[in-house]
Amino acid sequence: MAIEIHVPVLGESVTEATVGKWFKSVGDAVAVDEPICELETDKVALEVNATVSGALSEIIAAEGETVGVGALLAKIDEAAHGKSAPKPTTPKAENKAGADSKSSPAAGGVRASAAKIAADKAVDLSKIVGTGPDGVVTKADVLNFLETASTGGAAAPTVAAAASVVRQEAQPREEVVPMTRLRRTIAKRLKDAQNTAAMLTTYNEVDMSAVIALRNQYKEMFEKKHGSKLGFMSFFVKACVQALKEIPEVNAEVRDDAIVYKNYYHVGIAASTPAGLVVPVVRDCQDRSFSEIEKEIVRLGGRARDGKLSIDEMQGGTFTISNGGIFGSLLSSPILNAPQSGILGMHAIKERVMVENGQMVIKPMMYLALSYDHRVVDGKGAVTFLVRVKECLEDPQRLVLDL
């Protein structure tokens, strides 16, 4: 009996997806709950699992095809056993002396283009560390190996020359790669935010000495008690919540011809992943402790890196924090995460010479940037918000005393 596999419900306001990749081929054996394909939606990539055991008898939607919720993806024959996935084959090469040797691919697998070059040039794939996703050996890895490997004797110039020729022939000057659905959505929403909101950015700087000292004093005790590290982000989340309570328009949004003020604080934490930028949301931050915020950030960050975030985990944010400092950014103007009215940009902590009480002292300083929607937030409110964040970070006791 053939069981149909359909596109599952994708989440609120998501009506279609793109078939990203099939993990199984027609005739392959599948087990219940085993992933058979991946769908890319506007917000996240998700796997579709087999509902029964059997063999994949038919693939209806091909890779790259756009499908709606409920559309037929494939059929599974419960009565069939199917074939197991074949073990990866490795190219067989003969050395200069005429002896045969087999090269074993890396644990992450080998791309077809890499395997072909390796077979042509007698390269042992087991000696190459893959740099592709999940350790996959790519064409570039093989070419780099050919360039740097020391073969010795008279064969060295021949191999080097061959590698140069292959590199010139195999690497085009331009490569056209279609944008993923997630990347297209990111581009569209960022541009929409620029076109819709009256976006403006205000800046300030904060002395991080007090936060660093407090963190260094208690980080070991904190980790021992709560099982999570004490990072900087929980201080910023708490400081932002404190400032949002005082300047509620930064936590609001424009809806039709009205302004909707939020009396809860769902803070989105922007995260960079191989698939693109995502913003998982830490909910009800006003009710969470430092440890609860840190644990939730770690949990969501792990799910983001693994591509396992759900739609619900990225919806409903009222304010966003973006930390470009982890990549070395000194100053930037973040783009609003629509329909939110505010986003805080954190940057790298750098020691700078500051004047304090008429004396020059070295302080660990960070630039802060608040981008805001001028339709909702006036300049005075934006500047006051950033000053309150600065005050809470330079005097962290305020966060404990709710001041």
N, C-alpha and C positions, 0 to 999 in steps of 0.2 A: 504494500500500500504506500502510495506517495504522499508525503506530508509536506504541505506548503509552508515556506518561511517568508514572512512578510516584514516590511519596514515597521519597527515598533513606534510607539508614541515618542516623539523627540523632545517634548517639553513645551512649555508655554510659548505661544507665538511662533514656534518653529514648525513649518509645514512641509519642508522638503530637505533632502540631503543628496550628497554626491557619493556614489560608490567609490571608495578609495582604493581598496585592495581586497582581492580574494585570497584567503589563506588556504583554501582547498580547491582542487580541480575536480571536474566531473569524473566519477568513478572512485574517488577517494573515500576511505572509511572515515566516518565521523562518530563521535561519542556525544551523548547528551550533555548539554551545557558547554560544549567545546566551541570556541570562536571559529566561525567559518568566513566572515568577511568584516570589513571595517567601513563605517559610514562617516563622512565628514559633513557636519552641519555648520551653520553660521557661527556657532560658538565653541564647539568641541567635537572631537573625533570619538566615536563609540563603536564598540564591537557588537556584532550580532551573533548570538550563540545558537547552536543547533538545539531544537526542542526534543528531538528523539535521537536514538542511535540507529545507524544504518550506513548507507552509502549515498553520496551526493549524486543524484541522478540527472539533474538539469540545473544550469545557471541561467536565470532569466535576464537579470540586469548586469550588464558588463561594466568593467571598471571605467570610471569617468562619466557614467550615465547619471542623470539627475532623476531621483525617484521621490514620490510623495509618501506621506504617512499611509501605511496600509498597503502599499504597492508590493507586488509579488517579486521576491528576490531570487528564490531557488526552490528546488524540490528535493526531498530526501526519501529514498526508498528504504522503508523499515526492514523489509525482508532480505535485502542484499547485505553482504558483508563488506564489500569494497576492498580496495587495495590500500596497503599502508604506504605512507609517504616514502618515496625512494631515498636511500641514503645519498648524500652528496658525493658526486664523482669527482675525482681529482685528476688533473692532467698527468700523463705519463711522459717522462722526458728521458732522453738518452744523454749521458755525459760525453765529454770529449773522447774518452777512452772507449766508448761504445757500450758501457754498462747501463742497464735500465735502472731507473729509480722512480719512486712514487712520491708525490708531494701531497702532504696532508693539509687541507684548508684549515684556517683558523676557526675557533669555536663559533664565531659570529657568522660564518659563511663567506662565500666568494661571489662577487658579481660576475656575470657572464663575460663582460668585456675584459675584466681582470684575468679570468681563467684562460681566455683565448691568448692574451699576450704572454701569460706565464707558460702556456704550452708551446707557443712559438719560440720563446727565448730560453726554454729549459730552466725555468725558475722554480725553486722549491717553495711552495706557498706556506709551508709550515714555519718558515723562517721570517715571514712577514707579519707584522702586527697591523691589524685592520684599524683604520681611523673612521670608517663609515658608521652609520647607526648600528648599535648593538655589536660593534666590533667587526662589521663586514669589511672584507678586503676589497678595496676599490681599484680602479685602473690607475689612479694617481699613486696609490701605495706601491703597485708593482713597478711603475716607472721610476719612482724615487729609489726603490730597492736596486733597480738596475743601474741607476746613476751612482749610488754610493757603495754598492757591494764591491769588495776587493776580491777579484777572481784570480789574480796572480798570473804570471807567465805571459806568453804571447797572446793569450786569449783576451786579456784585459782590454786592449784597444778595440778589438772587434765587438765585444759586448757593449762598451761605452758608446761606440759609433752606432751600433744597432739601437741602443736606448735613445740616442739623440734623434735618429730617424723616426723611430716609433713615436717619440714625444711630439715631434713636429707634425706627423701625420695624424696622430690620434687626438690631439687637443686643438679643437677649433678656436678661433679668436673670439667667437661669440657663441653663447649657448642659450637657447630660448627654452625657458621652463615655465609651464602654465602655473599661475598663482593658485594656491589651494583655496578652498572655499573660506577657511578661517582667515587667511591672509587678505582675501578680497573684502571680507566683512570688516576686518580691522581698518583697512584703507578707507572704505566707504564711511564708516562711523566717525573716524577721526576727521575726515573732510566735511562731513555733515555738521560736526560740532563746530568747526571753524566757520562754516557758512551760516549757521543758525544762531549761535550764541554771540553776544557782544563780549568777546573774550579779552581779558586784560590780565596782566601779571604784575604782582608787587613782590618786592624782595626784602629780605632782612638777613641778619647773620646771628648765629647763636654760639656762645661760648660753651663747649661741651665738657668743660673740666669737671663740673659737679656730677654729671651723669656718669662720666668715665670713672671718677673716684668711687661713687656709690656702687657701680657695677663691679669694679675690681674688689671692693671690700666684701661684697656679699655673693658674688657669683658662685663660689664653691659651695657655700651653705645653701644657696637657692637651688642649685642643681641636685644636691644631695637630698633635699627635702621634697622637691617637686618633680624630679626626674626630667627636667628640661633646662636648657641653658638660658641664662638671662641675657637677652640681646638688646639692641638699641630700639628695635621697632616697637616693643611694648611701651616704652617711655613716650614715643611719638604718638602712638594710638591714644594713650591716656591723656596726653597734652592736647591733642586735637579734640577729643571728646569734651574736655574742660572748656576749650575755646568755643566749640560749637554750641554749648549750652548758653554761653554769653552772647554769641552772635548767631542766632538761629537761622538767619537768611542764607548763611553759607551751607546749611544742611537742608536747604529747600530746593524745589524745582519748579519750573514753569510748566503748567499743564493747561493747554488751551489758552484762555485769557485770565487764568488765575495762578496764584502762587501757592504751592502746597508746602506747608511747613511740617517737618518730620520731628516727632518727639521721641524718636529712637535713633540709635547710632549704629548703622551697619557700615563698617569701614572696609572698603575694598583695598587689597594689597596687590599692586601690580607686580606680575611675575613674568620673567622672560623664559620661554621654553623653546625647544627646537622647532615647534610648529608655529610659534609666534607669541605675541603678547596676550596674556590672559589676566583677568582680575578676579580672583576668588575673594569672597566676602566673609569677613569675620563679623558675625551678627551680635547685636545687643552688647556692644563693647562697654556700655555704661554699667552693665551688671557683672562684667568679667574682671577677675583679678589679673595681676601681671602674669602669673603662671598659666592661667587659662588662656590668655591671649597668646602667649608664646607657644603653647602646645597646639593651639588651633592654627597658628601661622605655619608651624612645622608640618602639621598634618596636611593642610591645603597645598603647601609648597611641594610636598612629596607627590601628591596626587596630580598636581599640575605638570611636574617633570615626567611622570609616567603616562600622561595623556588620559587620565582617568577621572578628571573633574566632571561632575554632573552639571546639567543646566541650572538646577536650583542653587548650586554652590557658587554660581557666577551672576546670579540675579538679585535685585533688590538692594543694592548698595546705595547709601545716601551721601557718601564722601569717599574720596580715594587718596591713597598715599603711594607715591612712586619714588623708589630709591635708586636714582641713577648713580649715586656715590659708590655702589659696589662695583661699578665698571670704571670708576675713575673720573666721572663727570664732576667738574668744578662748579658749573652753573648752567642752568637750562630753564626753558619755559615750557612746562608740561601742558599738554592739550587736555581739555575737559573730557571726562568720561560721561557723555550725555546719557540721561537728562540731568545729571548732577550739576550743581552750581559751583562746586569748588574742588580743587585737587592740589595737594601739597607735594612739592618736589623736594626730596632730600638730596644732598650732595656729599662729596668726599670731605672727610675731616682732614684739615691741613693746619699745621702749626704756622701761625703768623705772628708778627710783632704788633702788639696792641698797646695803646697808651692807657694806663690805669693809675689814677691819682697822680698824674704828672710824670709817671715813670713808664719806661718801655718794658713790657713783659711779653714773654712768648706764651701764646694760648692755643689750644686745639679748637679751631673755628670751623663752622659749617655754614655755608650759604643755604638759606631756605627760600623757596619760591612758591607763592600761592597764585595759581591761575583761577580766575573767577568769572562768572557770568554777570556782566555789568547791568543786565536787565533786572536782576534780582538783588545783587550785592552792590552797595555804594562803595566808593573808595575808602571812606572812613571805616566802614565795617570790615573791609578786607585788611586794611592796615592794622586795625585793632585786633583782629583775629590772629594775625601773624605775631604781633607783639605779645599776646597772651600765650601763644605757643612758646615763644622765646623765654618768657618769664617762668613758665612751668619747667622748662628744661634746664634753665640756669639756677633754679631753686626747686629741685624735685620734691622737697617736703610739701610743696603746694599740692602735689598729686595725692599724697597720703591724707592731707588735711582737707581736701576738696575745696581749695581756695583759688 
